[in-house]
Amino acid sequence: MAVTATAQQDDMLDAICWRTLGTTAGGVVEQALDLNPGLSETALIAAGTRVLLPDPPTGDPVSTLDTTNLWD
């Protein structure tokens, strides 16, 4: 289900996605641009603008990398 967020002063779309959905991964910023035609005309979004956001991506929210410590 899509979510509607309200832009704050000098907001950018990726910041709105991060604040509302908790991620910018999975193409949510690009999907938000598709849902809001004309939003990409300027980098900063006017305060009070309502922005329709897509569903957050599903799957494993935390991925880990195998690392090696050289000084063990």
C-alpha positions as CSV (number, residue, x, y, z in Angstrom):
1,M,0.0,0.0,0.0
2,A,1.4,3.4,-1.0
3,V,2.2,6.0,1.7
4,T,1.8,9.7,1.5
5,A,4.4,11.9,3.1
6,T,4.6,15.7,3.5
7,A,7.8,17.5,2.5
8,Q,9.5,19.7,5.1
9,Q,11.5,22.8,4.3
10,D,14.2,22.2,1.7
11,D,13.5,18.5,1.5
12,M,14.8,16.2,-1.2
13,L,13.0,13.1,-2.4
14,D,15.7,10.7,-1.2
15,A,15.5,12.3,2.3
16,I,11.7,11.9,2.3
17,C,12.0,8.2,1.3
18,W,14.7,7.6,4.0
19,R,12.7,9.3,6.7
20,T,9.3,7.7,5.8
21,L,10.3,4.3,4.5
22,G,13.6,3.8,6.3
23,T,15.4,3.1,3.1
24,T,16.4,4.4,-0.4
25,A,17.3,0.9,-1.6
26,G,15.3,-1.2,-4.0
27,G,14.5,1.6,-6.4
28,V,12.0,3.4,-4.1
29,V,13.3,6.9,-5.1
30,E,12.8,6.1,-8.8
31,Q,9.4,4.6,-8.1
32,A,8.4,7.7,-6.1
33,L,9.4,9.8,-9.2
34,D,7.2,7.7,-11.3
35,L,4.3,8.1,-8.9
36,N,4.7,11.9,-8.7
37,P,5.1,13.4,-12.2
38,G,6.7,16.8,-12.3
39,L,8.4,16.3,-8.9
40,S,11.9,16.0,-10.5
41,E,11.7,19.5,-12.0
42,T,13.7,20.9,-9.0
43,A,16.0,19.3,-6.5
44,L,14.3,20.8,-3.5
45,I,10.7,20.1,-2.8
46,A,8.5,22.9,-1.4
47,A,7.5,22.6,2.2
48,G,4.0,21.1,2.6
49,T,4.1,19.3,-0.7
50,R,2.4,15.9,-0.4
51,V,4.5,13.1,-2.0
52,L,3.1,9.7,-2.8
53,L,5.7,7.0,-1.9
54,P,5.8,3.3,-3.0
55,D,5.7,0.3,-0.7
56,P,9.1,-0.3,0.9
57,P,11.1,-3.2,-0.6
58,T,10.6,-6.6,1.0
59,G,13.3,-9.0,1.9
60,D,16.2,-9.2,4.3
61,P,16.6,-5.6,5.6
62,V,20.0,-6.3,7.0
63,S,22.7,-7.9,5.0
64,T,26.1,-8.8,6.3
65,L,29.4,-9.2,4.6
66,D,32.1,-11.7,5.5
67,T,35.2,-9.8,6.5
68,T,38.7,-10.7,7.5
69,N,40.6,-8.9,10.2
70,L,44.3,-8.8,9.2
71,W,45.5,-8.3,12.7
72,D,43.9,-11.3,14.5
